[in-house]
Amino acid sequence: MRERTKRWWIAALALVGALVLAWAWELVWQAVTQLFFGLLVALAALPLARRLETRLKPGLAASLAVTSLSASAVLSLALLAPLLISQIRQLTALLPGLYATAEGLVRQGERWLADNGVVMDEGLKQNLLHRGQELLGAAAPTVLAWFGGAAGNLGKWLLAPMFAFYFVRDRKLIG
């Protein structure tokens, strides 16, 4: 009888654990990804930390290694930002030309259809134009949502050096 009660409790705890995991899946997934990014930063900082540990305490060596890695990443981004902005400006300058090219391709397609016996009445043209506008209109919120998601994921990148510090400093205890 006692064995049966023990199995029931194990099954009940497994069910409760599964329900909690299903309910908090998004939070669990965010925690796992933040720890993963921290682990990646720790792996990148580990060689420098090992070298510094020959002369410094492990906590100070880990702190210097993660700080120098983070500073080099921020510096790299700061150096790449003007190039990225320049590329975006060039792209926006090219957009009117791309629009004109697309318009020419549409006219060429209309001529090809007319030459092959397909009549493009105004209703069909308006329908195609409306559909194209819908597609472009749907693309803008998607791009904005992507940038919003990237900004939301910034927290993962900001927590990564903190996790990396503890991973590097306490790697012998963790192992």
URSULPE-V773971 format. One record per helix or strand of 3 or more residues. SS is the DSSP state (helix for helix, strand for strand). FROM is the first residue (numbers start at 1). LEN is the number of residues. If there is no record, write none. Layout:
# URSULPE-V773971
ss=SS from=FROM len=LEN
ss=SS from=FROM len=LEN
This chain:
# URSULPE-V773971
ss=helix from=2 len=22
ss=helix from=25 len=28
ss=helix from=58 len=58
ss=helix from=122 len=31
ss=helix from=154 len=16
ss=helix from=171 len=4
